[in-house]
Amino acid sequence: MEDVFLPIVICGMLFVGLPWIIFHYITKWRQAPKITEEDERMLDEMYNLARRLEERVNTVERIVAADNPEWKPGLNSPQPTYQIDRQPNRSN
């Protein structure tokens, strides 16, 4: 009985179980939320706005420091910024 049962179980796992697991995760992967062009555009706009605001804060701190030599920036002192090469997707 074992000589017949074991090959049936192995064949069932190979030809039914394994494809079922693979197709299950392929389906889950395709249903995962994706970033849309509108979302990407909004992220680019927010990145540019944050960069401009940081430049403005740094400018104001330099002006205040020039006018008042005793002024020392607190926790909001300019931190080193890292440049990210962001090229907007202009496929439109």
DSSP file (Angstrom, degrees, kcal/mol; ACC not computed):
  #  RESIDUE AA STRUCTURE BP1 BP2  ACC     N-H-->O    O-->H-N    N-H-->O    O-->H-N    TCO  KAPPA ALPHA  PHI   PSI    X-CA   Y-CA   Z-CA
    1    1 A M    >>        0   0    0      0, 0.0     4,-2.2     0, 0.0     3,-0.7   0.000 360.0 360.0 360.0 -39.5    0.0    0.0    0.0
    2    2 A E  H 3>  +     0   0    0      1,-0.2     4,-2.0     2,-0.2     0, 0.0   0.833 360.0  63.1 -67.2 -31.2    2.9    2.4    0.8
    3    3 A D  H 34 S+     0   0    0      1,-0.2    -1,-0.2     2,-0.2     0, 0.0   0.775 113.4  34.2 -65.1 -25.1    4.5    1.7   -2.5
    4    4 A V  H <> S+     0   0    0     -3,-0.7     4,-1.2     2,-0.1    -2,-0.2   0.801 115.7  54.5 -95.6 -36.9    1.4    3.2   -4.3
    5    5 A F  H  X S+     0   0    0     -4,-2.2     4,-2.1     1,-0.2     5,-0.2   0.903 102.8  54.4 -69.0 -43.8    0.5    5.9   -1.8
    6    6 A L  H  X S+     0   0    0     -4,-2.0     4,-2.4     1,-0.2     5,-0.2   0.916 108.4  47.1 -62.6 -47.2    3.9    7.7   -1.7
    7    7 A P  H  > S+     0   0    0      0, 0.0     4,-2.5     0, 0.0    -1,-0.2   0.859 111.4  53.0 -63.8 -32.4    4.3    8.3   -5.5
    8    8 A I  H  X S+     0   0    0     -4,-1.2     4,-2.2     2,-0.2    -2,-0.2   0.914 110.7  46.5 -66.5 -42.0    0.7    9.6   -5.7
    9    9 A V  H  X S+     0   0    0     -4,-2.1     4,-2.4     2,-0.2    -1,-0.2   0.921 113.5  48.4 -65.7 -43.9    1.3   12.1   -2.9
   10   10 A I  H  X S+     0   0    0     -4,-2.4     4,-2.3     1,-0.2    -2,-0.2   0.929 112.9  47.3 -63.9 -45.0    4.6   13.2   -4.5
   11   11 A C  H  X S+     0   0    0     -4,-2.5     4,-2.8     1,-0.2     5,-0.3   0.889 111.5  52.2 -63.4 -38.6    3.0   13.6   -7.9
   12   12 A G  H  X>S+     0   0    0     -4,-2.2     4,-1.8     1,-0.2     5,-1.7   0.908 110.7  47.1 -63.1 -42.3    0.1   15.5   -6.3
   13   13 A M  I  <>S+     0   0    0     -4,-2.4     5,-2.4     3,-0.2    -2,-0.2   0.898 116.6  44.2 -66.9 -39.2    2.4   17.9   -4.6
   14   14 A L  I  <5S+     0   0    0     -4,-2.3    -2,-0.2     3,-0.2    -1,-0.2   0.920 123.9  31.3 -71.4 -44.4    4.5   18.5   -7.8
   15   15 A F  I  <5S+     0   0    0     -4,-2.8    -2,-0.2    -5,-0.2    -3,-0.2   0.605 136.2  19.4 -96.0 -12.5    1.7   18.9  -10.3
   16   16 A V  I  X5S+     0   0    0     -4,-1.8     4,-1.7    -5,-0.3    -3,-0.2   0.706 124.3  43.5-119.0 -52.4   -1.0   20.5   -8.1
   17   17 A G  I  ><S+     0   0    0     -5,-1.7     4,-2.3     2,-0.2     5,-0.2   0.936 113.5  47.4 -66.5 -50.2    0.5   22.0   -4.9
   18   18 A L  H  ><S+     0   0    0     -5,-2.4     4,-2.3     1,-0.2     5,-0.2   0.933 114.6  44.9 -63.0 -48.6    3.6   23.7   -6.4
   19   19 A P  H  > S+     0   0    0      0, 0.0     4,-2.9     0, 0.0     5,-0.3   0.884 111.5  55.4 -62.2 -34.9    1.7   25.4   -9.3
   20   20 A W  H  X S+     0   0    0     -4,-1.7     4,-2.1     2,-0.2    -2,-0.2   0.933 109.6  45.4 -62.4 -44.7   -1.1   26.4   -6.9
   21   21 A I  H  X S+     0   0    0     -4,-2.3     4,-2.0     2,-0.2     5,-0.2   0.924 114.6  48.6 -63.9 -44.5    1.5   28.2   -4.6
   22   22 A I  H  X S+     0   0    0     -4,-2.3     4,-2.0     1,-0.2    -2,-0.2   0.944 114.5  43.8 -62.7 -48.9    3.2   29.8   -7.6
   23   23 A F  H  X S+     0   0    0     -4,-2.9     4,-2.2     1,-0.2    -1,-0.2   0.838 109.6  58.4 -67.5 -31.6    0.0   31.1   -9.2
   24   24 A H  H  X S+     0   0    0     -4,-2.1     4,-2.0    -5,-0.3    -1,-0.2   0.946 110.6  41.2 -61.0 -48.1   -1.3   32.2   -5.8
   25   25 A Y  H  X S+     0   0    0     -4,-2.0     4,-2.2     2,-0.2    -2,-0.2   0.806 111.1  56.1 -74.5 -28.7    1.7   34.5   -5.2
   26   26 A I  H  X S+     0   0    0     -4,-2.0     4,-2.1    -5,-0.2    -1,-0.2   0.916 109.3  48.0 -63.9 -41.8    1.6   35.8   -8.8
   27   27 A T  H  X S+     0   0    0     -4,-2.2     4,-1.6     2,-0.2    -2,-0.2   0.918 111.4  49.2 -63.6 -44.4   -2.0   36.8   -8.3
   28   28 A K  H  X S+     0   0    0     -4,-2.0     4,-0.6     1,-0.2    -1,-0.2   0.887 110.2  52.0 -62.4 -38.7   -1.1   38.6   -5.0
   29   29 A W  H >< S+     0   0    0     -4,-2.2     3,-0.7     1,-0.2    -1,-0.2   0.897 109.6  48.5 -65.1 -41.3    1.8   40.4   -6.7
   30   30 A R  H 3< S+     0   0    0     -4,-2.1    -1,-0.2     1,-0.2    -2,-0.2   0.789 109.7  52.7 -70.6 -27.0   -0.5   41.6   -9.5
   31   31 A Q  H 3< S+     0   0    0     -4,-1.6    -1,-0.2    -5,-0.2    -2,-0.2   0.570  83.2 113.7 -84.6  -8.9   -3.1   42.9   -7.1
   32   32 A A  S << S-     0   0    0     -3,-0.7     2,-0.1    -4,-0.6    -3,-0.0  -0.334  80.7 -98.5 -63.0 142.6   -0.5   44.9   -5.1
   33   33 A P        -     0   0    0      0, 0.0     2,-0.3     0, 0.0    -1,-0.1  -0.364  41.0-157.3 -65.7 141.1   -1.1   48.6   -5.3
   34   34 A K        -     0   0    0     -3,-0.1     2,-0.4    -2,-0.1     0, 0.0  -0.856  22.3-104.9-118.2 153.0    1.1   50.4   -7.8
   35   35 A I        -     0   0    0     -2,-0.3     2,-0.1     4,-0.1     0, 0.0  -0.622  37.4-144.9 -78.8 132.0    2.1   54.0   -8.0
   36   36 A T     >  -     0   0    0     -2,-0.4     4,-2.3     1,-0.1     5,-0.2  -0.416  25.3-106.6 -90.5 169.5    0.3   55.9  -10.6
   37   37 A E  H  > S+     0   0    0      1,-0.2     4,-2.5     2,-0.2     5,-0.2   0.875 122.4  53.7 -62.8 -36.9    1.6   58.7  -12.8
   38   38 A E  H  > S+     0   0    0      2,-0.2     4,-2.4     1,-0.2    -1,-0.2   0.915 108.7  48.4 -64.5 -41.9   -0.5   61.2  -10.8
   39   39 A D  H  > S+     0   0    0      2,-0.2     4,-2.3     1,-0.2    -2,-0.2   0.904 111.9  49.6 -63.7 -41.0    1.1   59.9   -7.5
   40   40 A E  H  X S+     0   0    0     -4,-2.3     4,-2.1     2,-0.2    -2,-0.2   0.899 110.8  49.6 -65.0 -40.6    4.6   60.2   -9.0
   41   41 A R  H  X S+     0   0    0     -4,-2.5     4,-2.3     2,-0.2    -2,-0.2   0.912 110.6  50.1 -63.1 -43.1    3.9   63.7  -10.2
   42   42 A M  H  X S+     0   0    0     -4,-2.4     4,-2.5     1,-0.2    -2,-0.2   0.894 109.5  51.2 -64.4 -39.8    2.6   64.7   -6.7
   43   43 A L  H  X S+     0   0    0     -4,-2.3     4,-2.4     2,-0.2    -1,-0.2   0.900 109.7  50.3 -63.7 -40.4    5.7   63.2   -5.1
   44   44 A D  H  X S+     0   0    0     -4,-2.1     4,-2.4     2,-0.2    -2,-0.2   0.912 110.9  49.1 -62.8 -42.4    8.0   65.2   -7.5
   45   45 A E  H  X S+     0   0    0     -4,-2.3     4,-2.4     1,-0.2    -2,-0.2   0.917 111.8  48.4 -63.5 -42.9    6.0   68.4   -6.6
   46   46 A M  H  X S+     0   0    0     -4,-2.5     4,-2.5     2,-0.2    -2,-0.2   0.883 110.5  51.7 -65.7 -37.8    6.4   67.7   -2.9
   47   47 A Y  H  X S+     0   0    0     -4,-2.4     4,-2.2     2,-0.2    -2,-0.2   0.934 111.8  46.4 -62.8 -46.0   10.1   67.0   -3.3
   48   48 A N  H  X S+     0   0    0     -4,-2.4     4,-2.3     2,-0.2    -2,-0.2   0.894 112.7  50.1 -64.1 -40.2   10.6   70.3   -5.1
   49   49 A L  H  X S+     0   0    0     -4,-2.4     4,-2.6     2,-0.2    -2,-0.2   0.924 110.8  48.8 -63.9 -44.9    8.5   72.2   -2.6
   50   50 A A  H  X S+     0   0    0     -4,-2.5     4,-2.2     1,-0.2    -2,-0.2   0.898 111.3  50.4 -62.5 -40.2   10.5   70.7    0.4
   51   51 A R  H  X S+     0   0    0     -4,-2.2     4,-2.0     2,-0.2    -1,-0.2   0.921 112.0  47.0 -63.7 -44.2   13.8   71.6   -1.3
   52   52 A R  H  X S+     0   0    0     -4,-2.3     4,-2.2     1,-0.2    -2,-0.2   0.901 111.8  50.7 -64.9 -40.9   12.7   75.2   -1.9
   53   53 A L  H  X S+     0   0    0     -4,-2.6     4,-2.4     1,-0.2    -1,-0.2   0.893 109.0  51.6 -65.0 -38.4   11.4   75.6    1.7
   54   54 A E  H  X S+     0   0    0     -4,-2.2     4,-2.3     1,-0.2    -1,-0.2   0.908 109.2  50.4 -63.7 -40.9   14.7   74.3    3.0
   55   55 A E  H  X S+     0   0    0     -4,-2.0     4,-2.1     2,-0.2    -2,-0.2   0.898 110.4  50.2 -62.6 -40.4   16.6   76.8    0.9
   56   56 A R  H  X S+     0   0    0     -4,-2.2     4,-2.6     2,-0.2    -2,-0.2   0.917 110.1  49.3 -64.9 -43.9   14.4   79.6    2.2
   57   57 A V  H  X S+     0   0    0     -4,-2.4     4,-2.5     1,-0.2    -2,-0.2   0.923 111.4  49.6 -62.3 -43.6   14.9   78.6    5.8
   58   58 A N  H  X S+     0   0    0     -4,-2.3     4,-2.1     1,-0.2    -1,-0.2   0.893 110.9  50.3 -62.1 -39.1   18.7   78.5    5.3
   59   59 A T  H  X S+     0   0    0     -4,-2.1     4,-2.3     2,-0.2    -2,-0.2   0.926 110.5  48.7 -64.4 -45.2   18.6   81.9    3.7
   60   60 A V  H  X S+     0   0    0     -4,-2.6     4,-2.6     1,-0.2     5,-0.2   0.909 110.8  51.0 -61.9 -42.2   16.6   83.4    6.6
   61   61 A E  H  X S+     0   0    0     -4,-2.5     4,-2.4     1,-0.2    -1,-0.2   0.886 110.0  49.6 -64.7 -37.8   19.0   81.8    9.1
   62   62 A R  H  X S+     0   0    0     -4,-2.1     4,-2.1     2,-0.2    -1,-0.2   0.909 111.6  49.0 -65.8 -40.7   22.0   83.3    7.2
   63   63 A I  H  X S+     0   0    0     -4,-2.3     4,-2.2     2,-0.2    -2,-0.2   0.929 113.1  46.6 -64.2 -45.2   20.3   86.8    7.2
   64   64 A V  H  X S+     0   0    0     -4,-2.6     4,-2.5     1,-0.2     7,-0.2   0.908 112.3  50.5 -64.3 -41.4   19.6   86.6   10.9
   65   65 A A  H  < S+     0   0    0     -4,-2.4    -1,-0.2    -5,-0.2    -2,-0.2   0.864 110.8  49.4 -65.2 -35.1   23.1   85.4   11.7
   66   66 A A  H  < S+     0   0    0     -4,-2.1    -1,-0.2     1,-0.2    -2,-0.2   0.875 115.6  43.1 -70.5 -37.1   24.5   88.3    9.6
   67   67 A D  H  < S+     0   0    0     -4,-2.2    -2,-0.2     1,-0.3    -1,-0.2   0.825 125.0  32.8 -76.9 -32.7   22.3   90.9   11.4
   68   68 A N    ><  -     0   0    0     -4,-2.5     3,-1.6    -5,-0.2    -1,-0.3  -0.873  64.3-172.0-129.4  97.1   22.8   89.5   14.9
   69   69 A P  T 3  S+     0   0    0      0, 0.0    -1,-0.1     0, 0.0    -4,-0.1   0.743  86.5  57.8 -64.3 -22.2   26.3   87.9   15.5
   70   70 A E  T 3  S+     0   0    0      2,-0.0     2,-0.3     0, 0.0    -5,-0.1   0.610  82.1 106.5 -82.9 -10.8   25.2   86.6   18.9
   71   71 A W    <   -     0   0    0     -3,-1.6    -3,-0.1    -7,-0.2     0, 0.0  -0.504  50.5-171.2 -71.6 131.2   22.4   84.6   17.4
   72   72 A K        -     0   0    0     -2,-0.3    -2,-0.0     5,-0.0     5,-0.0  -0.988  26.6-115.4-123.4 130.4   23.1   80.9   17.2
   73   73 A P        -     0   0    0      0, 0.0     4,-0.1     0, 0.0   -12,-0.0  -0.354  31.3-152.5 -63.6 142.0   20.8   78.6   15.4
   74   74 A G    >   -     0   0    0      2,-0.1     3,-1.2    -2,-0.0     0, 0.0   0.446  58.0 -36.8 -87.2-132.9   19.0   76.1   17.6
   75   75 A L  T 3  S+     0   0    0      1,-0.3    -1,-0.0     2,-0.0     0, 0.0   0.720 132.7  65.2 -67.6 -20.7   17.8   72.6   16.7
   76   76 A N  T 3  S+     0   0    0      2,-0.0    -1,-0.3   -19,-0.0     3,-0.1   0.098  71.3 141.3 -91.7  24.5   16.8   73.9   13.3
   77   77 A S    <   -     0   0    0     -3,-1.2     2,-0.2     1,-0.1   -19,-0.1  -0.326  67.8 -85.0 -64.6 150.5   20.3   74.6   12.2
   78   78 A P        -     0   0    0      0, 0.0    -1,-0.1     0, 0.0    -2,-0.0  -0.358  46.8-154.5 -61.8 125.6   21.0   73.8    8.6
   79   79 A Q        -     0   0    0     -2,-0.2     2,-0.1    -3,-0.1    -3,-0.0  -0.647  33.8 -85.9 -93.5 154.9   21.9   70.2    8.3
   80   80 A P        -     0   0    0      0, 0.0     2,-0.3     0, 0.0    -1,-0.1  -0.417  48.7-143.4 -60.8 133.7   24.0   68.9    5.4
   81   81 A T        -     0   0    0     -2,-0.1     2,-0.5    -3,-0.0     0, 0.0  -0.763   1.3-140.6-102.1 148.3   21.8   68.2    2.5
   82   82 A Y        -     0   0    0     -2,-0.3     2,-0.4     2,-0.0     0, 0.0  -0.922  17.5-131.1-108.7 126.5   22.2   65.4    0.1
   83   83 A Q        -     0   0    0     -2,-0.5     2,-0.6     2,-0.0    -2,-0.0  -0.635  18.5-162.8 -80.7 127.9   21.6   66.1   -3.5
   84   84 A I        -     0   0    0     -2,-0.4     2,-1.4     2,-0.1    -2,-0.0  -0.953  19.7-132.2-110.4 123.2   19.3   63.5   -5.2
   85   85 A D        +     0   0    0     -2,-0.6     2,-0.7     2,-0.0    -2,-0.0  -0.618  35.7 174.8 -76.5  97.1   19.4   63.6   -8.9
   86   86 A R        -     0   0    0     -2,-1.4    -2,-0.1   -42,-0.0    -1,-0.0  -0.921  11.1-173.9-109.5 114.2   15.7   63.5   -9.7
   87   87 A Q        -     0   0    0     -2,-0.7    -2,-0.0     0, 0.0     3,-0.0  -0.935  27.5-124.0-105.0 118.7   14.8   63.8  -13.3
   88   88 A P        -     0   0    0      0, 0.0     2,-0.9     0, 0.0   -47,-0.0  -0.316  26.8-109.6 -62.8 144.6   11.0   64.2  -13.8
   89   89 A N        -     0   0    0      1,-0.1     2,-0.4     2,-0.0     3,-0.2  -0.649  37.7-179.1 -76.8 107.7    9.5   61.6  -16.1
   90   90 A R        +     0   0    0     -2,-0.9    -1,-0.1     1,-0.2     0, 0.0  -0.390  35.5 128.5-107.6  53.7    8.6   63.6  -19.2
   91   91 A S              0   0    0     -2,-0.4    -1,-0.2     1,-0.2    -2,-0.0   0.419 360.0 360.0 -87.8   2.7    7.1   60.8  -21.3
   92   92 A N              0   0    0     -3,-0.2    -1,-0.2     0, 0.0    -2,-0.1   0.500 360.0 360.0 -74.3 360.0    4.0   62.8  -22.0
